[in-house]
Amino acid sequence: MTPETGVKAIAATQTGVTMADLLDDAARDDALQFEAAGLYLDLRRQKLDLAGFRALLAEAERLDVTAHIQRLFSGETVNGTEQRPALHPACRNTALLGGASAGVALASARDKTRAFADRVAQPDVLDGHPVRRIINIGIGGSDLGPRFVYDALKAYRRDGIETRFVSNLDPADLDDALEGAEAETTLILVISKSFTTQETLMNARAARAWIVERLGEAGVGPRFAAATACPDKAKALGLEDARIFPFPDGVGGRYSLWSAAGLALEVGLGADVFDRLLAGARAMDEHAASAPLARNMPVVKALVDVFNRAGRGLPSRCVAAYSSRLERLASYLQQLEMESLGKSVNTEGGPLGESHCGPLVWGGRGSDLQHSVFQWLHQGLDEAPVDFIAIADHGREDERVRALNANLAAQGAALTQGRKGEGELAAHKAIAGGRASSTFVMPALSPEALGALLALHEHKVFVEALFYGLNPFDQWGVELGKSLARSILSGDMAGFDGPARDLTHRLGLD
């Protein structure tokens, strides 16, 4: 019996369970509340009784999840298709690798980025000018993670320095990022693991042309820096050695914000704030590596998410963050989870068959979602479990803060309790209830708490992949579209279907 088959069998035992009965079980209350690295997680609103939860833990034991986590942290090869380790935990704790060359390289790279971040704060760093605008050019993991974290920690940004992000090939994206900027005080960071990504290189060339037009060729060197796993390719763009910051192949794009790929964070927020972000993630790493499975927060969240997807057959999960600064959390988790778990083959190259891959992840700011998608969540025919993300202390006494958190608490209760309709429109007003949700509480939106939250989700995805039997560290599915786009741009339409040929003509590409 596969782990996923075991989860389906557990789900079959839960069909008669009601949320009202579950919330009356004091023993279950204790078992389904967790604290780690400053975070609190409440899983009591999941449609899972205590016996079912213990059965899921038994599946995790059979799968030897603890041993797999240790392999991840020790730098062993866990990415089988590319024969690589996954080194993102080592980016925040190089001691995990002992004296291995990869650990030494990561420590050296961090010393280099920290020195650069400190230098950027000096008033004459750009040929006698200060930095006032940072432009981060990247896409995917070189954009989503740094952009999300910068927005979330905007309260910690360096005085007088604004960071903007460019990912899209639409020229308006770079235009908007440069709007109001002066070339003399602009620092451009080009972030690309391979340094072959079309979107990033085209935008980097356009940004370089913007500098040259205003300052000439001599203005380029001091105003460009790059982070990449391929330094030689960055040199081909004309970047100086001292401004090229390496990170190893073992750091996957969507896991890379902890490395030199997070240069915009270290520069725009300051090295000390970046240290605090790493410290929060490291605290969650230590918890994931040492806590027993029954109290291990990333493991239990993975079990619940696998239960909802593979056991109950629910195809999506909504992330509702009750913080304006966490608006991009759902987008960040979309890449982390859907690029990692969106597979149709197992680790041996065989089909998943009737098995599942990870769910669709979607969401946004909770108070806004209440006025759009929550109608569907409450009364639609489909169920999507909701992850509520709460912040206990928003740093101010304000009636809006109280109302914000009251709405979060109320929505979780409404999904669970439902409502019996009354009067002439009873059927229209009735809400069935009994719908699942999880709640995270961050003590404050601090670098430490944010680091812990993101590391938790990275480890959660790793455990989910073990249950599904797939590799969460490759992403072959994104390559085909890139290859076909190159063919179209070169004029090679052989093998394209009629609609594609017609569309290239309509778009003026032929």
Secondary structure by P-SEA (a helix, b strand, c coil): ccaaaaaaaaaaacccccaaaaaacaaaaaacccccccbbbbcccccccaaaaaaaaaaaaaaaaaaaaaaaaaccccccccccccccccccccccccccaaaaaaaaaaaaaaaaaaaaacccccccbbbcbbbbbbcccccaaaaaaaaaacccccccbbbbbbccccaaaaaaaacccccccbbbbbbbcccccaaaaaaaaaaaaaaaacccccccccccccccccaaaaaaaccccccbbbbccccccccccccccaaaaaaaacaaaaaaaaaaaaaaaaaaacccccccaaaaaaaaaaaaaccccccbbbbbbccccccaaaaaaaaacccccccccccccccccccccccccccccaaaaaaccccccccccbbbbbbbbbbcccccccaaaaaaaaaaaaaaaaacbbbbbcccccccccccccccbbbbbbccccaaaaaaaaaaaaaaaaaaaaaacccccccccccaaaaaaaaaaacccccccaaaaaaaaaaccc
